[in-house]
């Protein structure tokens, strides 16, 4: 059996700027449609006493014929991790699908996820996140790990979701826990969507445990991250003019964007150990040696993003090595690209 686990606090009927948002009802509808080919499923909901549209008034009818468990949590503050752990403990299935209450599920996620779990892997699909109430535009949300499917045994071995009393980070840390245990598949899935709602941290965390001062600091950090994401997308558009699908390149970005900067290309972090970012080089000699090792292994380009521009100054030997032997294809305030296939 597949158990779809959701936790919720007031996500069913919201009024935002004259827009009525039926986030969880839309989610439930998508679950019903997506499970028609997979009847051996259940929906387990950990509800933090939602008041906007009490679940007992509508969810069983809307979710039929999918069996539904409703678990009421009478604690405060809200913790997404605790809610998902509560749902997982009550789940009857040997496979767990964790889903946000404002997501829209599709059959592809279930079909692929079940196959990956059968292979002993975990599936963390990338959803398309809408950025307006009319759902006209958006972006592939590579920075989110909230939707995932894995075996219940892997979930239990991971220790479950971190139970933070605030919004955010529990999905990043859970993903890291799972990745340390089994192979993880991460890919965009057309049809898996995240519905629009206010993206302000104060709105998202209004049921959490942070103080107003902490929320303000988080809001400022979120704005900075949005600006960084925007610049990252602009840098990616520059890079894809030079690096074709399937090509390897060395990425120097201090792990800000990592392998998901350019889907379809193979990014190698610098420094690298077993495919993962290993921190900055201790000295120029190490930097040059590791650069040549990666170039010899098939990397055709080396890309520096603005958060790591300091490396071109700090590692002056590496910088000279690159500028003497290889041609800079592009160099602006966001990105520097070196062609490692041809010298100057």
N, C-alpha and C positions, 0 to 999 in steps of 0.2 A: 504493500500500500504506500501511496505517496501522501504525506501530510503537508499541507500548505499552511505555514505558520505566519500569523500577522499579529502585531500589537497596535493598539489604537487609543488615542485620546482626542475626542472631538475632531474627527475628520470626515463626518458623514454629510452634514449640511451646513455650509458656511456662506456668509454674505460678505464679499470683499469688493469694494468700489462698484457697487451695483451689479456685481456678478455673483450668481448663486453657484457655489461649487459643491457638487455631489461627489466628492472624491472617493470615499469608500464604496458607496453604491455602484459607481462606475467600475471600481476594482472588482467587486463581487460579480458584476455582470460579465466582466472579462474572464474571471475564473470559471464561471459556468460554461461559457463558450469554448474556453481552451481545454476543458477536461472532457468534452463529449467523446473524444477518442480514447480517453483514459479514465474509465469509470471507477477504477479502484483508487479513489482519492477522497480526502476529507479536508475540511477547512477548520483550523483551530485558531480562535481569536482570543487574545488576552486583552481585555477591555479595562481601561483605567477609569471606570465609571463615567463614560461619555454622556454628556447632557445635551449636545446639539441635536441629536436624533437618536434616542436610546435604541440600541441594537435589537432588543426584544420586540420592538414594534415593526421591524421590517426585514431583518437580515435573513431569517430562515426561509421566508417566502421568496425573497429575491435570489437566494442561493440554491433553491431546489433545482435539481435533485441531489446536489452535493451535500453529504452529511456535514453538519456543523456542530462544533463544540464552542461554547462561549464561557470563558473563564473570567471572573470579575476580580480585579486587583483593587483592594481597598487601602492602598498606601499612598504616600506622597513623599517626595516629588516623583514625577514621571521618569522612568528609565526605560529607554527602548531596549537595551540589552536585557534587563530583568524581565520585561514583557515577553521577548522572544524566547528566553530560556524557560519561562513558565509555559508557553505554548509548546515548546519542544518536549518538555517533560511529560506533558499530557498527551502527546501525539501517539497514535497507534501505528503509524507507518514506520517502515525500516529505512525510508528515504524521506528527507526533509527539504522542503522548498521554502526559504525565507523570503517574504515579499513585503514591500512597503505598502501601507494602507492607501497611498495615493498613486500606486503603480497601475498599469494596464498590462495584464499578462497576455501571452499568446501561446498557441500550441507548440511552436518551434522551441520555446524555452523548455517545455516539459519533455518533448521528444528527445532533444539533444541532451538535456540534463540527465535523463534516465539512462541513456546510452553511455555517457561519460562516467556516471556513478557505477554502472555495470563493469566498466573498465578499471575501477578502483580510483577514479579521479574525482575532483570537485569542480563544479561549474559556476563561475562568477560572470554571468553575461553582462554586457554593457548596454544600458538602455538609452533611448533618445529622450532627452529632457526638454519639454516644451517651455518656451520662455514668454508666453503671452496667454491670456485667458481664452483666446479663440483657437489656440493650438495650431497656429499657422507656421511658426518657426521654432528653432531650438538648436540643440547641439548634442553630440554623442558624449555622454557623461562618463568619461574614462576615470574621473577622479572619485567615483562612488563605487562602493562594494556592498550595498545594502541588499541586493537580490542575489541569492545563491542557492545551489542545490548540492547536497552531499549526503552520504550515508549517515545514519544515526550513530553508527559506531565511530565514525570520524568526528562527528560533532561532540560526542562524549569524550573522546580522546583529547580534543582540543581544549577542553575545560569550559566550552560554551562561550557566549558573548560576554564581553566586559560589561559590568552593570554600573555604568556611569550615570549620575543624577543630573545630566546635562546633555544637550544636543551635540552630536558629532563625535568622531574619532573611534567609536566602538566598532564601526564597520572596517576601518583601516586595520585596527589591531586584531579583529577576528580573522580577517583575510590573512594577515601575517601568521597567525597561529595555525590556520589550516594549511597554508603553503609550506609550513615546516614539517607537515605530516605526510601530505600526498601531493601528487602533481595537480596543478590548477589550470583549468582552461579558461581563458579570458578572451571574449570576442563580442563584437557588435551583433545584435539580433534585431533585425527589422521586424517591428510589431510589438516589441517590448518598449513601453513608453512610461515616462514619469509625467503626471499631470501638473499643470501650472498651479502654483500657489505663491504667496509672498515669499521672497527669498531672503528676507531680512532676518538676521540671527535673533533679534528680540522677539519676532513673531514665532519663529521656529522653536525657541526655547522657553516659551512663556509658561510652560508647566514644569520646567526643570528647577534645579536648585541653585542657580547662579544669582549673585547679587546684581543690582543695577549697574554698579561700577564694572563688574566682570563682564556683563553683557555689552556695555559700551566698548570695552577693550576688544571683545570678540567682534563687534560690529566693525571696528576700525581695521582689525586684522582681515576680516572677510572682504572689505573693500579693497585692501591691498592685494589680496589673493585674486580677486576678480580682475584687477588691472594686470597682474602677472599672467593670468590665463589669457587675457586678450592679447598681450604682447607675444605670448607663446604661440597662439594661433597665427599671428602675423608672421612670426619667424618661421613657422612650419610651411606657410605658403611660399616663402622664399626658398627654403631648403628643397621642397619637392620639385622645384624647377631644375635641380641638378641631380638629385638622387632618385633613381627609378625604382619601381616596385621590385621587391626581393633583394635589393642591393644592401650590402653591409656598410655601416659607417660607424666611426668612433664618435660618441657623444659626450661632450664635456659640459655638464650643466648642474653639477652638485646634486644630482638626483631630483631636481625640481620637476621635470616632466618625464624623464626616463624613456622606456621602450615604447610608450604609447604616444609619443610626440608625433610620429609619422606612421600610422597604421599601414601595414604592407611592406614596410622597410625593416631592416634588422639593425637595431641600435645596440651598440656595445658600450657599456658604461666605462668611464675612465676615472680611476683605476678599476680593474675588473677581476673578480675571482668567481669561478663557476657561474658566470653570466650575471652576477649581481654587482652592484656598486660597492666598492671597497675603500672609499675615501680618497683624499688627495695624495699624490706621490710625496714621499718624504724628502726627495731631492731631485735635482735635474737629471742625474745619472739614471735614477729609477724611471723617471718620466720618459726619457728617450728610449730606454730599453723596452719598457712596456708598450710604448707607441709602436716601435718596430716589430714587436711580437704580434700585435694586433694587425698591423699592416700586412705582415707576412701571412697571416691566417685568412686574408681575403677582404679586409676592410678597404674600401675604395675612396672613402672621404673621411675627413675629420671635421667635426662641427663644434664650435664653441658658442654657447648661448650667453647672454649678458650677465646672468648671475655668476658665471665662472670666468668672465673676462680677466679677472685678477690673475688667473693662471698664466696668461700670456706675458704678464709683467713679472710675476714671481718666479716662474720657470723660464728665465731668459735663455737658457741653453736650448730648451725645447722649442721656444719661439724662433730662435735663430735657425735651428735645424729645419723647422717647417718652412720658414720664409726663404731659406737658401735653396732647398731641394724641391719644393712643391709650390704650385700656383694657387693663390687665393682667388676663388671663383666669385666670392661675394664678401663684402665687409661693410657693415653698417652698425647702427647703435644697438641692434638686437642680436645679430648673428654674424659669425665669421665661418666661411666654408672653405676648406682646403681640398684640392683635388690630389689624391695620392697616386693616381695612375700616370700622371705626367709631371715632369719637372717644369720649371719656368723656361 
